[in-house]
Amino acid sequence: MKLPKFETLDLSCDARGVLTVALNRPEKRNAFSGQMIADLFEFAQTVSAMDAVRVVVLRGRGRVFCAGGDLEWMKAQIAADRAGRMAEAHKLAQMLKRLNTLPKPLIGVLQGGAYGGGVGLAAICDVAIAEDSTKFGLTETRLGLIPATISPYVIARMGEGKARRVFMSAKIFDAAEAKDLDLIADYLPAEAIEARLEAEISPYLQVAPGAVAASKRLARKLGQPIDDAIIEHTISALADVWEGVEAAQGIDAFLTKTPPPWR
């Protein structure tokens, strides 16, 4: 099978049709850049039509699964106007939507840390497992921002009650709490991860792939709606917050490495 090439992703596929897509910016802790967002969107579009692919595994190269937004990407949002920020948020939201609706099982394997958008990626996986030392955090409110475009998927995964434990505080929580919040299915020592991953993959190789895709569509249909209206609402809400005083203060503190006024 010939696999597409992407600047920020590393793809491999075994003879069984298990395709691994790895975020491949380890020097940036696999943080989202505009290019990575575009690559993930195109990847999801491409793999959806690849009949030979039975299972997709999402990983991150290096020490950290995904650290959220890249600094340079964040700086570009600071420099943009409302329309520019909304356009970029739209790209992120559509990428998450495309991965969430992938007609293949999507299994996430997390290590090191998943922050901000990294939590969003964990939430759109059908099942996610993590090394026991992995840390998590919805850290947007530290910058005076909100976890907007990822919010429908985070709340769909955790439920509102559990999500509110971590959604607003920006606290860093461990893998045990991530499991209790239903963000991940399990956490294990690093040396046990591959065996646990295989236990998730194997059942999918015994069932009809068309039925798997139809079952996933049904689950999404019966679950919490994440339609275009909800996505647009999250983008507008983010744009509103970007224009507030707290965002200006939080971003300035972040860039200058000084405490924001609320600390």
C-alpha positions as CSV (number, residue, x, y, z in Angstrom):
1,M,0.0,0.0,0.0
2,K,1.4,3.4,-1.0
3,L,1.1,5.9,1.9
4,P,0.8,9.6,1.4
5,K,3.6,11.8,2.7
6,F,3.1,14.7,5.1
7,E,5.5,17.3,6.4
8,T,4.5,17.0,10.1
9,L,3.2,13.4,10.2
10,D,5.0,10.0,10.1
11,L,2.9,7.2,8.6
12,S,3.4,3.4,8.5
13,C,1.1,0.5,7.9
14,D,1.5,-3.2,8.6
15,A,0.3,-6.2,6.6
16,R,-2.9,-6.4,8.6
17,G,-4.0,-2.9,7.6
18,V,-3.1,-1.3,10.9
19,L,-2.0,2.2,10.0
20,T,0.0,4.3,12.5
21,V,0.0,8.1,12.2
22,A,2.5,9.8,14.4
23,L,2.7,13.5,15.1
24,N,6.2,14.2,14.0
25,R,7.4,17.5,15.5
26,P,9.2,16.1,18.6
27,E,11.4,19.2,18.9
28,K,8.2,21.2,19.4
29,R,6.6,18.6,21.7
30,N,4.2,17.9,18.7
31,A,2.4,21.2,19.2
32,F,-0.1,22.2,16.6
33,S,1.2,24.4,13.8
34,G,-0.9,25.6,10.8
35,Q,0.9,22.9,8.8
36,M,0.1,20.1,11.2
37,I,-3.5,21.1,11.4
38,A,-3.6,21.0,7.5
39,D,-1.8,17.7,7.4
40,L,-4.1,16.0,9.9
41,F,-7.2,17.2,8.0
42,E,-5.8,15.9,4.7
43,F,-4.7,12.7,6.4
44,A,-8.2,12.1,7.7
45,Q,-9.7,12.7,4.3
46,T,-7.2,10.4,2.5
47,V,-7.3,7.5,4.9
48,S,-11.2,7.5,5.0
49,A,-11.1,6.2,1.4
50,M,-8.4,3.6,1.9
51,D,-10.3,0.3,2.1
52,A,-7.2,-1.7,3.0
53,V,-6.8,0.3,6.3
54,R,-8.7,-1.6,9.1
55,V,-7.5,0.4,12.2
56,V,-5.8,3.7,12.7
57,V,-3.4,4.3,15.6
58,L,-2.6,7.9,16.6
59,R,0.7,8.5,18.4
60,G,3.2,11.3,19.0
61,R,7.0,11.0,18.3
62,G,9.4,12.0,21.1
63,R,8.7,12.6,24.8
64,V,5.3,14.4,24.6
65,F,2.2,13.3,22.8
66,C,0.9,16.8,22.0
67,A,1.6,20.1,23.9
68,G,-1.3,22.1,22.4
69,G,-0.7,25.2,20.3
70,D,2.7,26.0,18.9
71,L,4.2,29.3,20.0
72,E,4.6,30.6,16.5
73,W,1.1,29.6,15.6
74,M,-0.1,31.4,18.8
75,K,1.9,34.5,17.8
76,A,0.2,34.5,14.4
77,Q,-3.2,34.5,16.1
78,I,-2.2,37.4,18.3
79,A,-1.2,39.4,15.2
80,A,-4.4,38.5,13.3
81,D,-7.7,40.3,13.3
82,R,-11.0,38.7,14.3
83,A,-11.7,37.3,10.8
84,G,-8.2,35.8,10.7
85,R,-8.5,34.2,14.1
86,M,-11.8,32.7,13.2
87,A,-10.5,31.3,9.9
88,E,-7.6,29.6,11.7
89,A,-10.0,28.3,14.4
90,H,-12.2,27.0,11.6
91,K,-9.3,24.9,10.2
92,L,-8.6,23.4,13.7
93,A,-12.3,22.7,14.2
94,Q,-12.7,21.0,10.8
95,M,-9.6,18.9,11.4
96,L,-11.0,17.6,14.7
97,K,-14.4,17.0,13.1
98,R,-12.9,15.0,10.2
99,L,-10.9,12.9,12.6
100,N,-13.9,12.4,14.9
101,T,-15.9,11.1,11.9
102,L,-13.2,8.9,10.6
103,P,-14.9,5.7,9.3
104,K,-12.2,3.6,10.9
105,P,-11.5,2.7,14.6
106,L,-9.1,5.4,15.9
107,I,-6.9,4.3,18.9
108,G,-4.8,6.9,20.7
109,V,-1.5,6.1,22.4
110,L,-0.3,8.9,24.7
111,Q,2.9,9.6,26.5
112,G,4.5,12.5,28.4
113,G,1.8,15.0,28.2
114,A,-1.4,16.0,26.4
115,Y,-2.4,19.7,26.9
116,G,-5.0,21.9,25.3
117,G,-5.4,20.6,21.8
118,G,-3.7,17.3,22.8
119,V,-6.6,16.6,25.1
120,G,-8.9,17.3,22.2
121,L,-7.1,14.7,20.1
122,A,-7.4,12.2,22.9
123,A,-11.1,12.9,23.1
124,I,-11.8,12.2,19.4
125,C,-10.2,8.8,19.6
126,D,-12.5,5.8,20.0
127,V,-10.3,4.6,22.7
128,A,-7.1,6.2,24.2
129,I,-4.5,4.6,26.4
130,A,-1.6,6.3,28.1
131,E,1.7,5.7,29.8
132,D,1.1,6.0,33.5
133,S,3.4,9.0,33.8
134,T,1.4,11.1,31.3
135,K,0.1,14.5,32.4
136,F,-3.0,16.2,31.1
137,G,-4.4,19.8,31.2
138,L,-6.9,22.1,29.6
139,T,-4.6,25.1,30.1
140,E,-6.3,27.7,28.0
141,T,-7.7,29.8,30.9
142,R,-4.1,30.4,32.1
143,L,-3.9,32.7,29.0
144,G,-7.2,34.3,29.4
145,L,-8.6,32.0,26.7
146,I,-11.1,29.2,26.6
147,P,-10.9,25.5,25.4
148,A,-13.3,26.4,22.5
149,T,-12.9,24.3,19.4
150,I,-12.0,21.1,21.3
151,S,-14.9,21.6,23.8
152,P,-17.6,19.6,22.0
153,Y,-15.4,16.5,21.9
154,V,-14.1,16.9,25.4
155,I,-17.6,17.2,26.9
156,A,-18.9,14.4,24.7
157,R,-16.2,12.2,26.0
158,M,-16.3,13.1,29.7
159,G,-19.8,14.3,30.1
160,E,-20.5,17.8,31.4
161,G,-20.2,17.0,35.1
162,K,-16.8,15.4,34.9
163,A,-15.6,17.9,32.3
164,R,-16.3,20.8,34.7
165,R,-13.8,19.3,37.2
166,V,-10.9,20.3,34.8
167,F,-12.4,22.4,32.0
168,M,-12.0,25.8,33.7
169,S,-9.2,25.5,36.2
170,A,-6.3,24.7,33.9
171,K,-5.1,22.3,36.5
172,I,-2.6,19.6,35.5
173,F,-4.0,16.1,36.2
174,D,-2.5,12.7,36.0
175,A,-3.4,9.6,34.1
176,A,-5.4,8.1,37.0
177,E,-7.7,11.1,37.0
178,A,-7.8,11.1,33.2
179,K,-9.2,7.6,33.4
180,D,-11.7,8.6,36.1
181,L,-12.8,11.4,33.8
182,D,-13.3,8.9,30.9
183,L,-10.7,10.7,28.8
184,I,-8.6,7.6,28.5
185,A,-9.5,3.9,28.8
186,D,-6.4,2.8,30.7
187,Y,-2.9,3.8,31.8
188,L,0.0,1.4,32.1
189,P,3.8,1.4,32.5
190,A,5.6,2.2,29.3
191,E,6.8,-1.4,28.8
192,A,3.2,-2.6,28.9
193,I,1.8,-0.2,26.3
194,E,2.4,-2.2,23.2
195,A,0.6,-5.3,24.5
196,R,-2.3,-3.2,25.6
197,L,-2.5,-1.6,22.2
198,E,-2.5,-5.0,20.5
199,A,-5.4,-6.0,22.7
200,E,-7.4,-3.0,21.4
201,I,-6.4,-3.7,17.7
202,S,-7.0,-7.4,17.5
203,P,-10.8,-7.5,17.9
204,Y,-11.2,-5.1,14.9
205,L,-9.4,-7.5,12.7
206,Q,-12.1,-10.1,13.3
207,V,-15.1,-8.0,12.3
208,A,-16.6,-6.6,9.1
209,P,-15.0,-3.2,8.4
210,G,-18.2,-1.8,6.8
211,A,-20.2,-2.8,9.9
212,V,-17.6,-1.1,12.1
213,A,-17.9,2.1,10.1
214,A,-21.7,1.9,10.2
215,S,-21.7,1.2,13.9
216,K,-19.4,4.2,14.5
217,R,-21.8,6.5,12.5
218,L,-24.7,5.2,14.6
219,A,-22.9,5.8,17.9
220,R,-22.2,9.4,16.8
221,K,-25.8,9.9,15.6
222,L,-27.2,8.7,19.0
223,G,-24.6,10.5,21.1
224,Q,-24.2,14.2,21.8
225,P,-24.7,16.2,18.6
226,I,-21.6,18.0,17.2
227,D,-23.0,19.7,14.2
228,D,-21.9,22.8,12.2
229,A,-24.0,25.1,14.4
230,I,-22.2,23.9,17.5
231,I,-18.8,24.2,15.9
232,E,-19.6,27.7,14.7
233,H,-20.7,28.7,18.2
234,T,-17.4,27.5,19.7
235,I,-15.4,29.5,17.1
236,S,-17.4,32.7,17.7
237,A,-17.0,32.2,21.5
238,L,-13.3,31.9,21.1
239,A,-13.1,35.1,18.9
240,D,-15.1,37.0,21.5
241,V,-12.7,36.0,24.3
242,W,-9.6,36.8,22.1
243,E,-10.9,40.4,22.0
244,G,-11.2,40.7,25.8
245,V,-8.8,42.3,28.2
246,E,-7.9,39.0,29.9
247,A,-6.7,37.5,26.7
248,A,-4.4,40.5,26.0
249,Q,-3.0,40.3,29.5
250,G,-2.6,36.6,29.5
251,I,-0.9,36.4,26.1
252,D,1.4,39.2,27.0
253,A,2.4,37.5,30.2
254,F,3.0,34.3,28.3
255,L,5.2,35.9,25.8
256,T,7.2,38.0,28.3
257,K,7.3,35.2,30.8
258,T,5.8,37.3,33.6
259,P,2.9,36.5,35.9
260,P,-0.6,37.6,34.6
261,P,-2.5,40.0,36.9
262,W,-4.8,37.3,38.2
263,R,-1.9,35.1,39.6
